[in-house]
Amino acid sequence: MQKIDVKLTHKNYPIYIENGLFKKAGSILSEFLAEKKVIIVTDSNLSSSYGNELLQSLRADKIESEIYIIPAGEKSKSIDVLTKLYNSFAGFGITRNDFVIALGGGVTGDLTGFAASTWLRGTGFIQIPTSLLSMVDSSIGGKVAINLQIGKNLVGSFYHPEVVLIDPVLLETIPNRYFADGMAEVIKYGCIDGTELFDSLKNLKNRQSTMKVIDSIIFRCCDIKRRIVELDERESNIRMVLNFGHTIGHAIEKYFDYKKYTHGEAVSLGMVFIAELSHKLGYCNKDIPDRITILLKQSGLPVVIPEMEPKAVIDTVFVDKKARTNDINLILIKDIGNVIIEKFPKDKIGGHIYEMLNN
């Protein structure tokens, strides 16, 4: 079993990575959950399989447990679903001393983590990610949130789990589209941290070859995020680099009402866009966006920016969390493994976005 320790000023927690770990989840978690109530939050795609399996595992270890099922999809990161989740906590009698387990992908983890962080001002929280995207990114680092009509992840908090359990075997059953979805975040790490990961990904021509080394890929991505989060837990500076491609990606997701593109697909498009913008502004050579585009395309991700009304995209970008009153921080790329945080006046960046979307 591989272990990564996340060490923060106010708490530490482990990330465990092992093939077949999910089968042992009940016994591993028993030390955290003894004499406590537990609600497993999972989505409608997982409830009859992994959800029931985990529920039975916990009950076999004499842990008082229930399961709450949310609709699958980004739309569940909403105030309406959050309110229903709070009601389930109340109905089951969840106290500050009890636990909530997020079993699923990024949507489940974000929603459940935010609910746990705000229920009674904080109850116990555990992450068991089931998608590649959540294994390498969203289950780690403590950022939890829900969406509003005007933008993504605008209501949230920093709230870390007590433990993260990652079982790469769970990836064997996910559809190809959602495997590629997670690869977008893997490629993001390759773009922001050295050249080793990016170069190694070029040799993985398909899902089968990637799965042969997926545990080491997951470990590498988690460790990169661990190091950055330890330096800047609350995203005041260096942690912003983890959002490479995300500012435009979130705007694309919202523009198409979270229906046309998955999160990873939108981030793929966002990385292409921001790499092209980096070249346009003189931060990198033309080969950098070309190399990123080739790797994204090899992983089955979209790379052609869709037609969009520029003003709608710009308006969404300007309510991004990295925006200020008159300016916005963007993560631009200088070279593979070398990104930079730059502050720009909103009118300047708005003009560039408008021009690029009208080409």
Number of C-alpha atoms within 10 A of each C-alpha: 8 12 14 15 14 21 15 15 7 5 10 13 15 15 23 17 23 16 14 14 18 22 14 12 18 22 14 13 16 15 9 15 22 14 13 17 18 27 22 24 22 28 22 15 15 18 21 12 10 18 23 16 16 21 20 16 19 22 13 12 14 15 20 16 20 20 18 16 17 23 14 17 17 20 18 19 26 18 15 10 16 18 12 13 21 17 12 16 21 12 9 13 12 22 17 12 13 19 24 25 24 29 25 28 26 25 25 31 31 28 28 29 33 25 26 29 23 14 18 12 9 18 19 23 25 24 29 25 28 28 26 27 24 23 28 25 22 23 33 24 22 20 20 27 25 26 20 14 9 13 21 23 20 15 15 18 19 15 18 25 25 16 22 24 25 30 23 22 16 17 18 13 10 12 10 13 15 18 20 26 25 24 26 28 28 24 21 26 26 24 27 25 19 15 15 12 20 22 14 11 18 15 11 17 12 12 16 11 11 16 16 11 11 17 18 13 18 21 21 17 21 25 19 18 22 21 16 18 22 15 15 14 19 16 17 9 12 15 19 20 24 22 20 27 27 27 26 27 28 23 27 28 25 22 18 11 13 18 12 13 20 20 23 28 27 29 30 33 26 25 31 26 23 23 30 24 20 24 19 14 11 11 17 20 16 14 13 19 22 13 16 22 23 13 22 23 15 16 25 18 23 21 21 12 15 10 9 14 12 16 14 13 22 20 14 19 25 21 18 21 17 18 18 14 9 10 16 20 20 24 24 25 28 19 20 20 17 15 21 19 16 10 15 15 14 19 13 11 19 19 13 16 20 17 11 15 16 11 6
